[in-house]
């Protein structure tokens, strides 16, 4: 796995240094057809990779690109999609308060949360 991790990290670093926008970086590194999924094909391999220092560094690269470029970067190259999520009022209010406290929009906060790794045990499975 070490060689795969090094390869992924090298590709991510090269894309980051090219000052690409965050959407392109995400697509090429973390997306469905990105280098990470090419190297780590099973859920167990992905879970193991997500525990590495390289994965955390890639997440930080992504965050820096988002801070630099904003969430509308690459809008001409990739269409945006809208999702509707049903959530309790208390959770909505909590997200709104957190966004306010962080001086950001709910959209940016939610995208940030969606980009984070979620441990398998924390996601309920469909019955």
C-alpha positions, 0 to 999 in steps of 0.5 A, spaced: 500 500 500 505 504 501 507 505 493 500 506 492 499 512 497 506 515 495 503 515 488 496 518 490 500 523 494 505 525 488 499 526 483 495 530 488 501 535 490 502 536 482 495 538 481 495 542 487 502 546 485 499 547 478 494 552 482 488 548 479 481 550 482 478 546 488 473 542 483 478 540 478 482 538 484 477 534 487 475 531 481 482 528 479 484 526 486 478 524 490 472 524 485 469 517 482 474 516 477 480 520 481 486 517 482 485 515 489 479 510 487 483 508 481 488 506 487 484 503 492 478 500 489 475 496 495 471 499 501 476 496 506 482 499 502 479 506 501 478 506 509 485 504 510 487 510 506 483 515 509 487 513 515 493 515 512 497 522 513 497 523 506 489 523 506 489 528 511 494 532 507 490 532 501 484 534 505 488 540 507 490 541 500 483 541 498 481 546 503 486 551 501 484 551 494 477 552 496 479 558 501 483 561 495 478 560 489 471 560 493 466 555 491 464 557 484 470 555 481 470 551 475 463 553 474 464 553 466 467 546 466 463 542 470 455 543 472 453 544 479 447 540 482 442 541 487 440 536 492 434 537 497 436 534 504 430 533 509 433 534 516 430 536 523 429 543 524 434 543 530 439 540 526 438 546 521 438 551 526 445 548 529 448 548 522 445 556 521 448 558 527 455 554 526 455 558 519 454 564 522 459 563 528 464 561 522 463 567 518 461 563 512 454 561 508 451 554 510 452 552 503 460 553 504 459 549 511 455 544 508 460 542 502 466 542 507 462 537 512 460 533 505 468 533 503 470 530 510 471 522 511 465 519 515 467 513 519 463 507 516 460 505 523 457 512 524 453 512 517 446 508 518 445 503 513 438 502 509 433 497 512 
